[in-house]
């Protein structure tokens, strides 16, 4: 693997981790909002 490919891979891995955290946060927010909307708070 060339240096530029390794650098790109590292960047993509970091972006992937960031997006996974974002999805987890949004899923939690969505779950909380559904609970509130259902009156289960």
Secondary structure, 3 states (H helix, E strand, C coil): CCHHHHHHHHHHHHHHHHHHHHHHHHHHHHHHHHHHHHCCC
